[in-house]
Amino acid sequence: MTSHQLADELKRIATTQVSDITRAVKEGQKSIALNEVRDMARRLGLLADAFDPESAAEKAETVDGAQAA
């Protein structure tokens, strides 16, 4: 993925999610706004993992180890 493609994807995620969050806030739908924030964080995390798969593998090992304890 080139830096231009990464920038385009970040803009797309931010634009879409911020629009949804703004709409939910204006409509007084706090839970929907919070869900949109969580969704944005999830999407950004997936993008980061795709960009750095080694880091994603390390996170998965840490989570798996914590669940086994």
C-alpha positions as CSV (number, residue, x, y, z in Angstrom):
1,M,0.0,0.0,0.0
2,T,1.4,3.3,-1.0
3,S,1.4,6.4,1.2
4,H,-1.1,7.9,-1.2
5,Q,-3.5,4.9,-0.9
6,L,-3.1,5.0,2.9
7,A,-3.9,8.7,3.1
8,D,-7.0,8.1,0.8
9,E,-8.2,5.3,3.1
10,L,-7.7,7.3,6.2
11,K,-9.7,10.2,4.7
12,R,-12.5,7.9,3.7
13,I,-12.8,6.3,7.1
14,A,-12.6,9.7,8.9
15,T,-15.1,11.4,6.6
16,T,-17.6,8.6,6.8
17,Q,-17.4,8.0,10.5
18,V,-17.3,11.6,11.5
19,S,-20.4,12.3,9.4
20,D,-22.2,9.4,11.1
21,I,-21.1,10.6,14.5
22,T,-22.2,14.1,13.8
23,R,-25.6,13.0,12.6
24,A,-26.1,10.8,15.7
25,V,-25.1,13.6,18.0
26,K,-27.4,16.1,16.3
27,E,-30.3,13.6,16.6
28,G,-29.5,13.1,20.3
29,Q,-28.6,9.4,19.8
30,K,-25.7,9.0,22.2
31,S,-25.5,5.2,22.0
32,I,-25.3,5.3,18.2
33,A,-22.6,8.0,18.3
34,L,-20.6,5.9,20.7
35,N,-21.0,2.9,18.5
36,E,-19.8,4.9,15.6
37,V,-16.7,6.0,17.6
38,R,-16.0,2.3,18.4
39,D,-16.5,1.4,14.8
40,M,-14.0,4.0,13.7
41,A,-11.5,2.8,16.2
42,R,-12.0,-0.8,14.9
43,R,-11.6,0.2,11.3
44,L,-8.4,2.2,12.0
45,G,-7.1,-0.7,14.0
46,L,-7.7,-3.1,11.1
47,L,-6.0,-0.7,8.7
48,A,-3.0,-0.4,11.1
49,D,-2.9,-4.2,11.3
50,A,-3.0,-4.5,7.5
51,F,-0.2,-2.0,7.3
52,D,2.0,-3.7,10.0
53,P,1.0,-7.4,10.1
54,E,3.8,-8.3,12.5
55,S,2.4,-6.0,15.1
56,A,-1.0,-7.5,14.7
57,A,0.4,-11.0,15.3
58,E,2.1,-9.8,18.5
59,K,-1.2,-8.3,19.7
60,A,-3.0,-11.6,19.0
61,E,-0.5,-13.6,21.0
62,T,-0.8,-11.2,23.9
63,V,-4.6,-11.4,23.9
64,D,-4.6,-15.2,23.6
65,G,-2.2,-15.5,26.5
66,A,-4.3,-13.2,28.6
67,Q,-7.5,-15.2,27.9
68,A,-5.8,-18.5,28.8
69,A,-4.8,-17.1,32.3
